[in-house]
Amino acid sequence: MPTLRTGLRITLVFLIGCFLASGCHTAFGIYHTVKKGETLYQISRTYDVSVKTLKEVNYLRNENEIKPGNQIFIPGADRPKSTEKVRKAASLERRPPGRKTPTGRSSTTQRKVTLRWPVDGVLTSGFGPRKGRMHSGIDIAAPIGTPIVAAAAGEVIYSDNKQRGYGNMIIIRHSENLVTIYAHNKINLVQEHDTVRRGEVIARVGRTGRATGPHVHFEVRKNRKAVDPLLYLP
């Protein structure tokens, strides 16, 4: 006849096996199967769990490590969820030309310039409050070394790494009241006072400064005030 100790051991082995099994529901959480196009940021928003927590419990060095088919453990979750709503919301935030703004005027009448995306990558963090602090731009993840281009024609007024936390950073002035900022670059390819064309390569993607993974931190400042870059992007 099995002893109480033997029974407890069998129960513990069963629970551990269930915990490690793909898709198994436990009191601790569930596993989410990564689908094509999904990012760790989208998964974190869907399950209301921070990216930091997901990285820690899944032993990820940065949010760009996940690939379709990977199993991501979601602590505290009780059922699988679809990231579709979060992904659709992110696409709507890009506000194509002519979309009505809260003031009732079309966005094309409010902005005098349309910028181009500075890098071909994945939007991983938006503009606005983040972890109790203001995130003054957007983050676009891409492999290290990916070309970063000027969002519009202008003059380079800063190209250095003296701003704490930003790493290698470039600031381009497009008009008297509009500038764009590109940070965490691996290397800056333009210097102060250079004139650049729209789409010209100005830097390479890196993770200098305070960066959890390779990406571009992109800001738009109008009259020295940070504004949502998605209002200016197609």
BELHUDA-V62842 format. One record per residue. SS is DSSP state (helix for helix, strand for strand, loop for the rest). PHI is phi in degrees with one decimal (none if undefined). OMEGA is omega in radians with two decimals (* if undefined). Layout:
BEGIN
ss=SS phi=PHI omega=OMEGA
ss=SS phi=PHI omega=OMEGA
END
This chain:
BEGIN
ss=loop phi=none omega=-3.12
ss=loop phi=-64.6 omega=3.12
ss=loop phi=-81.5 omega=3.10
ss=helix phi=-61.7 omega=-3.14
ss=helix phi=-63.1 omega=3.13
ss=helix phi=-64.2 omega=3.12
ss=helix phi=-63.0 omega=3.12
ss=helix phi=-65.1 omega=-3.14
ss=helix phi=-64.7 omega=3.14
ss=helix phi=-64.0 omega=3.12
ss=helix phi=-63.0 omega=-3.13
ss=helix phi=-65.0 omega=3.12
ss=helix phi=-62.1 omega=3.13
ss=helix phi=-63.0 omega=-3.12
ss=helix phi=-66.0 omega=3.13
ss=helix phi=-65.0 omega=3.12
ss=helix phi=-62.6 omega=3.12
ss=helix phi=-66.2 omega=-3.12
ss=helix phi=-63.0 omega=-3.08
ss=helix phi=-85.0 omega=-3.08
ss=loop phi=-69.7 omega=-3.14
ss=loop phi=-63.5 omega=3.08
ss=loop phi=77.3 omega=-3.10
ss=loop phi=-76.7 omega=3.11
ss=loop phi=-87.0 omega=3.08
ss=loop phi=-134.7 omega=3.10
ss=loop phi=-68.7 omega=-3.07
ss=loop phi=-85.9 omega=-3.08
ss=strand phi=153.6 omega=3.14
ss=strand phi=-137.4 omega=3.02
ss=strand phi=-105.7 omega=3.10
ss=strand phi=-110.4 omega=3.10
ss=strand phi=-86.1 omega=-3.09
ss=loop phi=-69.4 omega=3.10
ss=loop phi=-102.8 omega=-3.12
ss=loop phi=-58.7 omega=3.12
ss=loop phi=91.2 omega=-3.13
ss=loop phi=-78.1 omega=3.07
ss=loop phi=-117.5 omega=3.12
ss=helix phi=-63.7 omega=3.11
ss=helix phi=-63.5 omega=3.13
ss=helix phi=-65.1 omega=3.11
ss=helix phi=-65.4 omega=-3.14
ss=helix phi=-63.9 omega=3.11
ss=helix phi=-66.2 omega=-3.11
ss=helix phi=-63.4 omega=-3.08
ss=helix phi=-99.2 omega=3.13
ss=loop phi=57.9 omega=3.07
ss=loop phi=-126.6 omega=-3.07
ss=loop phi=-66.5 omega=3.07
ss=helix phi=-59.2 omega=3.14
ss=helix phi=-58.7 omega=3.14
ss=helix phi=-63.7 omega=-3.14
ss=helix phi=-63.2 omega=3.11
ss=helix phi=-64.7 omega=-3.09
ss=helix phi=-68.2 omega=-3.07
ss=helix phi=-74.2 omega=3.12
ss=loop phi=-105.9 omega=3.09
ss=loop phi=55.2 omega=3.12
ss=loop phi=-97.8 omega=3.11
ss=loop phi=-77.7 omega=3.06
ss=loop phi=-152.6 omega=-3.01
ss=loop phi=-73.1 omega=-3.10
ss=loop phi=-92.5 omega=-3.09
ss=loop phi=-78.8 omega=-3.02
ss=loop phi=-74.5 omega=3.14
ss=loop phi=-135.6 omega=3.10
ss=loop phi=-53.2 omega=-3.14
ss=loop phi=97.1 omega=3.10
ss=loop phi=-64.0 omega=3.07
ss=strand phi=-102.0 omega=3.13
ss=strand phi=-107.0 omega=3.14
ss=strand phi=-78.1 omega=-3.13
ss=strand phi=-111.8 omega=-3.12
ss=strand phi=-65.5 omega=3.07
ss=loop phi=85.5 omega=-3.14
ss=loop phi=-77.8 omega=-3.11
ss=loop phi=-116.1 omega=3.12
ss=loop phi=-160.3 omega=3.11
ss=loop phi=-66.1 omega=3.10
ss=loop phi=-130.1 omega=3.10
ss=loop phi=-94.6 omega=3.11
ss=loop phi=-87.6 omega=-3.03
ss=helix phi=-55.7 omega=-3.11
ss=helix phi=-63.0 omega=3.14
ss=helix phi=-65.7 omega=-3.12
ss=helix phi=-68.0 omega=3.11
ss=helix phi=-67.3 omega=3.13
ss=helix phi=-62.7 omega=3.14
ss=helix phi=-64.4 omega=3.13
ss=helix phi=-69.7 omega=3.12
ss=helix phi=-69.7 omega=-3.12
ss=loop phi=-65.1 omega=-3.12
ss=loop phi=-74.2 omega=3.01
ss=loop phi=46.1 omega=3.13
ss=loop phi=-61.8 omega=-3.12
ss=loop phi=-52.4 omega=3.10
ss=loop phi=94.6 omega=3.13
ss=loop phi=-67.2 omega=-3.13
ss=strand phi=-70.1 omega=3.09
ss=loop phi=-95.7 omega=-3.14
ss=loop phi=-56.6 omega=-3.12
ss=loop phi=-81.6 omega=3.14
ss=loop phi=96.0 omega=3.11
ss=loop phi=-93.6 omega=3.14
ss=strand phi=-70.2 omega=-3.10
ss=helix phi=-63.3 omega=-3.12
ss=helix phi=-68.7 omega=3.13
ss=helix phi=-82.5 omega=-3.11
ss=helix phi=-86.4 omega=-3.13
ss=loop phi=-109.8 omega=-3.10
ss=loop phi=-99.3 omega=-3.11
ss=loop phi=-141.6 omega=3.03
ss=loop phi=-107.3 omega=-3.13
ss=strand phi=-89.6 omega=3.03
ss=loop phi=-105.0 omega=3.13
ss=loop phi=-63.3 omega=-3.07
ss=loop phi=-74.1 omega=-3.12
ss=loop phi=-154.8 omega=3.08
ss=loop phi=-88.5 omega=-3.07
ss=loop phi=-159.0 omega=-3.09
ss=strand phi=-116.7 omega=3.09
ss=strand phi=-69.9 omega=-3.08
ss=strand phi=-111.3 omega=3.14
ss=strand phi=-152.9 omega=-3.10
ss=loop phi=-95.3 omega=-3.13
ss=loop phi=-84.9 omega=3.07
ss=strand phi=128.7 omega=-3.11
ss=strand phi=-59.0 omega=3.10
ss=strand phi=-147.4 omega=3.13
ss=loop phi=55.5 omega=3.09
ss=loop phi=82.0 omega=3.13
ss=strand phi=-128.3 omega=-3.13
ss=strand phi=-83.2 omega=3.04
ss=strand phi=-95.2 omega=-2.93
ss=loop phi=-84.8 omega=3.10
ss=loop phi=-154.8 omega=3.05
ss=strand phi=-125.1 omega=3.09
ss=strand phi=-111.8 omega=-3.14
ss=strand phi=-122.7 omega=-3.09
ss=strand phi=-80.7 omega=3.10
ss=loop phi=-161.3 omega=3.14
ss=loop phi=-60.4 omega=3.10
ss=loop phi=-57.4 omega=3.13
ss=loop phi=95.4 omega=3.11
ss=loop phi=-60.9 omega=-3.13
ss=strand phi=-62.5 omega=3.01
ss=strand phi=-110.4 omega=-3.09
ss=strand phi=-116.2 omega=3.10
ss=loop phi=-67.5 omega=-3.11
ss=loop phi=-71.5 omega=3.09
ss=loop phi=-163.7 omega=3.11
ss=loop phi=-68.0 omega=3.12
ss=strand phi=173.4 omega=-3.13
ss=strand phi=-114.4 omega=3.10
ss=strand phi=-74.8 omega=-3.14
ss=strand phi=-108.9 omega=3.08
ss=strand phi=-155.8 omega=3.05
ss=strand phi=-152.1 omega=-3.04
ss=strand phi=-165.1 omega=3.13
ss=loop phi=-135.4 omega=-3.07
ss=loop phi=-94.0 omega=3.11
ss=loop phi=-87.0 omega=-3.03
ss=loop phi=-56.4 omega=3.07
ss=loop phi=88.6 omega=-3.07
ss=loop phi=-88.5 omega=-3.09
ss=loop phi=64.2 omega=3.08
ss=strand phi=-67.8 omega=-3.02
ss=strand phi=-135.4 omega=3.09
ss=strand phi=-127.4 omega=3.03
ss=strand phi=-122.6 omega=3.13
ss=strand phi=-119.3 omega=3.08
ss=strand phi=-95.6 omega=-3.11
ss=strand phi=-101.8 omega=3.09
ss=strand phi=-157.8 omega=-3.12
ss=loop phi=-63.0 omega=-3.06
ss=loop phi=-122.5 omega=-3.10
ss=strand phi=-133.8 omega=3.07
ss=strand phi=-133.3 omega=3.03
ss=strand phi=-124.3 omega=-3.08
ss=strand phi=-126.7 omega=-3.13
ss=strand phi=-130.3 omega=-3.00
ss=strand phi=-127.0 omega=-3.12
ss=strand phi=71.7 omega=-3.09
ss=strand phi=-66.1 omega=3.03
ss=loop phi=-69.0 omega=3.12
ss=strand phi=-152.2 omega=3.04
ss=strand phi=-92.6 omega=-3.08
ss=loop phi=-106.6 omega=3.09
ss=loop phi=-127.7 omega=-3.11
ss=loop phi=-117.7 omega=3.09
ss=loop phi=-57.4 omega=-3.14
ss=loop phi=79.7 omega=3.04
ss=loop phi=-69.0 omega=3.02
ss=strand phi=-100.3 omega=-3.08
ss=strand phi=-119.4 omega=3.10
ss=loop phi=-95.3 omega=3.03
ss=loop phi=-59.9 omega=3.13
ss=loop phi=86.6 omega=3.12
ss=loop phi=-73.6 omega=3.13
ss=strand phi=-69.8 omega=-3.08
ss=strand phi=-117.8 omega=-3.09
ss=strand phi=-165.2 omega=3.07
ss=strand phi=-125.3 omega=-3.13
ss=loop phi=-61.5 omega=3.10
ss=strand phi=-146.8 omega=3.09
ss=loop phi=-144.7 omega=3.12
ss=loop phi=-75.5 omega=-3.09
ss=loop phi=76.0 omega=3.11
ss=loop phi=-86.2 omega=-3.12
ss=loop phi=-140.1 omega=-3.12
ss=loop phi=-84.4 omega=-3.14
ss=loop phi=-169.7 omega=-3.14
ss=loop phi=-65.9 omega=3.12
ss=strand phi=-166.7 omega=3.03
ss=strand phi=-108.3 omega=2.97
ss=strand phi=-92.3 omega=-3.03
ss=strand phi=-114.3 omega=3.13
ss=strand phi=-122.5 omega=2.98
ss=strand phi=-122.8 omega=3.13
ss=strand phi=-121.4 omega=3.11
ss=strand phi=-115.2 omega=-3.04
ss=loop phi=52.4 omega=3.10
ss=loop phi=69.4 omega=-3.14
ss=strand phi=-108.7 omega=3.13
ss=strand phi=-68.3 omega=3.10
ss=strand phi=-127.4 omega=-3.11
ss=loop phi=-65.8 omega=3.14
ss=helix phi=-58.9 omega=-3.11
ss=helix phi=-64.6 omega=3.08
ss=helix phi=-69.9 omega=-3.07
ss=loop phi=-109.6 omega=-3.09
ss=strand phi=-102.5 omega=-3.12
ss=loop phi=-73.6 omega=*
END
